[in-house]
Amino acid sequence: MTLDDAGPRPYIHHMMKNENAPSEALAPAVRATGLVVSRGGNEILHGLDLALAPGSMTGLLGPSGCGKTTLMRSIVGVQRYSGELEVLGAVPGSAPLRGRIGYLTQEASIYPDLSARQNVAYFARLAGPRARGVDEVLAEVGLSGIAERRVGTFSGGQRNRVSLACALVAAPELLVLDEPTVGLDPVTREDLWTAFRRIAEGGTTILVSSHVMDEAFRCDGVLLMREGRILAETTAPALLAGTGAETLDDAFLAIIHQAESAESAGRSGGPSATSEEMSR
């Protein structure tokens, strides 16, 4: 059973309504319809529908193990799936997308025996004609002062910045970040989120995952995931207003309870209380 079958989707659409949206919107940078991923005979993602606006920063939020990384792997083209998925107007993993997508995994994919500058320069050579200036990118992520140091001597937050620089040097149109702030101190997290916002304002579409609900306030929009389903596609203020909760954690719990009630009603053939209430 997909979430649409269970009933909460009208509630999600109610929350997403934007009276100020332009009548002629650009095509989504990422669009998924009925996206399903299965591994070992088990369905991991259950018919997801989503759309990311170009130049937006979207937070993918939910508990560990809910399918965030699987969704991101599908988008960057390293995960088999069924259903429809279009990224920057092409099929994920196809030749037209090479160099147009930056992907930061949870583990820093850099060379510890090289300096920050050498790492970024290496990825710039791989990017070819698309590459930005190495110094420009190092400055953008706040590494200019330690660029000559070997990455193996860096802190976790500094290594994350090097990974980000290596992704940015190819001038990606879509940047996918898998929990880039996990385990970092508040100051480093603040610096990274400032960098993410600056990158998005430059026109890059960003999808960033986290299990810290308060980070939703940093994003233009949020996708709330649980157990391989998207429970809501909204904004942090709208989520609080729509649920009446005081915190995002409480709002997320309210969404979960509403989804469970709607699913139970769907199985029993009864009306969806959530849908009825939100359509009034």
Order of alpha helices (4+ residues) and beta strands (2+ residues): alpha-alpha-beta-beta-beta-alpha-beta-beta-alpha-alpha-alpha-beta-alpha-beta-beta-beta-alpha-alpha-alpha
